Amino acid sequence: MTPAGRQRRETVRTQAAELFEQKIKPPEVARRLRVSRKSAYQWHQLWRDEGVQALSSAGPGGSRCRLSPYCLEKLAVYLEQGPAAHGWVEDQVRTASRVATLIGRKFHVTYSVSGATRLMHRLGFSPQVPARRVAERDEQAVKVWREATWAEVKESGRPAGATSASRTKRASPGGRPEDGPEAGAASPRS
């Protein structure tokens, strides 16, 4: 969450504290401030036990970034240089796995792949997913298969009409029997 967003939420909690001081109940506070009743009750409990200061923002959530602001700037420069500048010459794909490895090599800090992804987003980058192709792929054979075999496979199918999901009993051509005088009688099994 941005600092401005945290400030907005803190302002709402402060307004709630002012309403609590006026002896307004949590459900009414929730209605006036357009928040959930659960939040209003939680804020009321904190306000009653610890005062207004308990409703102030505790800062950004989550764990603290393990890279200093200087290291984050350096990482952004490294990412702009591209993968080839750091040893990945086979392709120019900036994957989260490679970025996690780069962080470990340059800053001696371990990041998971998901942590590297979040860090990249924070710096304005996004991980790239490599397109996987088999090295031995025969484009001509693929083209022939699409034109010949796929056309046959795609067109085959069951004819429209009365069908049954049962493997043992074919669909009845007339559908369900009508209700008649013998509707309740058991029919002979074959």
Disulfide bonds with the S-S distance in Angstrom:
none
